[in-house]
Amino acid sequence: MDGFWKNKRVLISGANGFLGSHLSAGALKRGARIIGIIKENPPVSYLKIALKETGSKKARIIKSDIVDFNAMLKVFKKYKPDICLHVAAQPIVGIANKSPLPTFEANIKGTWNILEACRICNIKSTVVASSDKAYGEHKKLPYTEQAPLLALHPYDASKSCTDILARVYAHTYNLNTAVTRCANIYGPGDFNFSRIIPDTLRSIILNKNPIIRSDGTPLRDYIYIEDIVDAYLLLAKKLYQGLIKPGEAFNFGTGKPISVLSLVNKMLSISGRPNLKPEILSKRKIKGEIDRQYLSSAKAKQKLGWQCHYSLDTGLRNTFAWYSKHL
């Protein structure tokens, strides 16, 4: 156990989302106390499973909405967190394209509410989730942190704004804040089945041909959730210790892109289901989808000492085993 985390009060927004659940479990395992903010309380979430495994004595789960500033400030003043991990968001690209306003409200207004509460309460370390999508589309790959944010679609733009707001609060108010720009995160407990990995694994378990909604050619970087938990907690710790300059952004990815079709075929191979074949629905690229995107994590390695520990094959095997047990 890392002694740094013992009894640290860690506020996690979106604590029962896919990333938030794993961050909650990871912080609890390291000895921290959790103040988890959730908007809804679905009957099934990875957070509930994780709390059973880690014990819930050091977790306080609060049902509230990050869009309500007064509610957020009240939570911050009452529980006095040492560290804030802001990962709450509307995370689905398709939903953002169909309903941009709720996405903007949650992802942009929700972020400035959290940041303002952190400023007022003088939080010592705040990590804000941006995304690789904030970069938009660039011809030069992999993306480095120096690449401009060129988002042109609703979800991507909401993350660009999130990113900028976090750095504004760092540079204007000296808020001890850093930004994460992560590749596509996957792993156990992701119940957003519009995403390619959980949807494909569910199809395989149900003995159905997996569906590819695009033409199968988009190139992406997929990173296992445990590597991302390590990244967030390492960054939050170094911020708290004053080892990172406020306002820095960090990429976290494997740097090893793979096409959607190759990814699906890899999952079929790992699961031992050669009888199943991917069904490609589209003969053309989907509007609003970036064609090729992957990250350089050289800065994170140099300044944080962070690197991936899970290969894609290992991560997919772990994820398939989890869904096979829990679906």
N, C-alpha and C positions, 0 to 999 in steps of 0.2 A: 504493500500500500504506500502511495506517495504521501509523505507527511504533510506536504503543502496543503492538500485538500481536506485534511481532517477538520470537520465541523465548519468549513467554509460555507457560507450561505450563498447558494447559486440559484438565481432566478432564471427560469427557462420559459420563454414564451412559446406557445405551440407545443407544450410538453407531451401531448399525446399524439402528435403527428409522427410520421416515420422517423425523421431525424431527431426530433425532440424527445421521443421515447428512448432512443438509443443513447442520447446525451444524458438523459435522466439516469438511466441504468449505469452508464459509465461513471458519472460523477458520484453516484451512491456507492458503487463498488470501491471508489477511491477514498471514501470516508466523508464526502460532503453532505450537507443538508440541502434539500431541494425545495424551492418554491416554484411549483409548476402552474403556469397559467394555461387553461384550456377554454376554448369557446363552447365546445359541445362535449357531451359525455356518451359516446356510442357504446353499445353493449360489448363490442369487441375492439380492443386496441392492443398494440404491442406494449404500451405503458402498463396496462393492467397485468399482463403476463410478466413483465420485467419486475414490477413491484412485488409480485408473489415470490419471485426468485431471489431478489435482493433484500426483501423486507421493507416495509413501508413506514417504519417508525421515524425515519429521518426525511420523509417526504410530506409536504403540505401541498395538496392540489386545490387550486382555486378556479372556480368557473367564472370567467369574466371575458371581456372583449377588448382587444388592444385598440380598437377604433374609438373607445370611450376613454378620453384622456383623464377625466376625474377619477374614474375607476382604477386606471393604471397608477396614478399618483398615490391613491389611497393604499394600494397594495405595496408599492415601494416604501412608503413612509411607515407602514405597519411592520413589514418584515425585514427592512433594512438589509438588503442583499449586499454581499461583498462583490459579487460578480454577476453580470447579466449576459446570458446567451440568447440573443434575439433571432429566433428561427421561425416564428409564426408567419404564415403567408398563405395566400391562395396559390398552390404550386403547380396547377395543371394548365399547360399551354392551350389545350383545346377549349377549356372553360373560359380562359382569359380572352380568347379570340371571339367567343360567342357573347360573353358578358364582361366587357372591359371595366365598367364603372365599379362593380363590387371588388374586382381585382385591384384596381387603383386605390380604392379606399382601404382595403386590408393591407396591401403591400407598401403603399406610400404613406398614407395618413397614419396607419398603425405604427410604422417605423418612426415617424417624427414624434408620435406620442411617447413611445418607449424611450427615445433619445432625450426628449425633454424631461421625462421623469428621472432618467439617469443623471442629467445635468443638475436638476434641482436637488437631488439626493446625493450628489457627489459620489457616484459609483466608481470604484477604483479600476474596474476592468469590464469593458463592454465589447462583445464580439457580435457583429451583425452579418447575417447571411445575405450576400448578394448571389451571383450565379455566373457561370460561364456564358449564359445567354445574354448577360449585360453587355458583352462585347459586340453583339450583333454579328455580322458576317464580314470576315476579312479574308483576303487572298493569302496573306502570309501566315503560315502555320508552323509550329504551335503558337498559340497566343501567349504573350508575356504580359506582365502587369503594366507595361508601358503602352500597350495597344489602346487606342481610344475606345470609348464606349459608344457604339454606333447602333444601338438597338432601334428597330423599326417596327416591332410588333408589340401588342399589349403586354404580355407577360415579360418579355425581354426589357421593354421600356420601364416597367414597374421596378424591375431589379436594378436597372441603371439609376433610377431615382433613389432607391434604397441605398445604393452604393454611394452616391453623391452626398446624400443627407448625412450619412455616417461620417464622411470625411469633412463635411462642413462643420459638424459639431466638434470634431477633433481640432480643426484648425482655428475656428472662431472662438470656441469656449474651452479649448484645451481639455476636452473630455477624452479620457483614456480609452479610445475606441480603435478597433481594427475591423477590416472587412475580409470575409472569405468569398472566394469565387471558385466554386467546386464543379467538377465534372459531374456526369450523371451518376447519382448515388444509388446503389442497390444493396439488398440484403434481406435477412429475415424481417417479417413484420410489416412489409409495405403492402397496405391494402388498397392502394390506388391502382386498380387493375387496368387503367388506361395506359399504364406504362408497360413497356415491352417485356421486361424481365418477369415481373409477377404475373402478367397476363399469359405469357408463354408457358411458364411453369404450371400455372393452373390448368391450362389446356392439356399439357402433358399428363398431369396427374389424373385428369378426367378422360384420358385416352382420346383426345380430340386433336385434329390438325391445328397447329398454332396459326394465328392470323397476323399477317404483316400489312398494315394499313397503307404504308408508302410503297415505293417500288423496290425497297430493300437495299438501296445503294447509299443512303445517308451514313456518313462516317462520324462516329462518336467515341468518346472516352468514358468508360464505365469503371467506377471505383467502389470498392467494398466499404460498407458502413463502418466497420471497426477502424479502418484507416482514417476515416473522416472524424470519428469520435476522438481519436488520438490527436488529430490536427486541431480541432476546436479547443480541447482542454489544454494542449500544449501552448497554443496561441494565447488563451485566456490567462494562463499562469505567467507567461513571459511579459504580457502587458501589465499584470498586477505587480510584478517584480521590477517594472521599469526598464526592462531589457529590450522593449520594442517601442519605437517612436509612434506616438498617437497619429492615427490617420492612414496607416499603412494598409495596403491591400495585398492579399496572398492568394495565389492559385494553388489548388489542391487537385491533382489528377494523377493518372498513371503514365501519361504521355504515350500510351499504346492504343491508338484508335482502332476500331473494328467496325465493319459495315453491319447494318441491322440484319441482313440475311445471314452473314457469317456468324453473328451472335446467336441467332435462333438455331442455326444448325449445330453450333457448339452445345447449346442447351439440350438439344435432342440427343447428341452423342453422349453427353455426361449422364443423362437420365436413362440411357440404354433403351431408347424407343425408336429403332430404325424404321418401324412400320409407319411412323407419322411423318408427314411432309408439310413444310410451310406453305400456306396459301397466300399469295401476293395479290392484294386487292387492287392496287393502283399501278398503272403503266407509266405514270408520270410523277414528278415530285409534288409533294403536298405544299400548297401555298402557305406561307408563313413559317415554314420549317427551314432552318439553316441547313445547308447541304453538308458541309464539312466543318468540324469543330473539335479541337482538342487543345490541351493546355501544356505549357511548360511549368513545372514546379521547382525549377532551379532556385528561385528566390527562397522558397520555403525550406529547401534543403540547406541552403547557405546560412540563412538568418535564424531559423528555428531548429535546425538539425532534424527535420521531419523527412520521412520517406515512407513509401508504401511497403507493407509487409505481406499483403495478400495478392497472389496472382489472380487473374480472371478465372482460371479453371478452379482454383481452390475456393474462391468466393462463391462461384456458381454452385459448386458441390455442396457447400455449407447451406446456401440458400435453398437449394432443391430439397435437401434433407429436412430443413425446417418446415417448408410448405407441405412436404409429404406427411409430416407428423401432425401439423396443426390445421390443415385444410380439411 
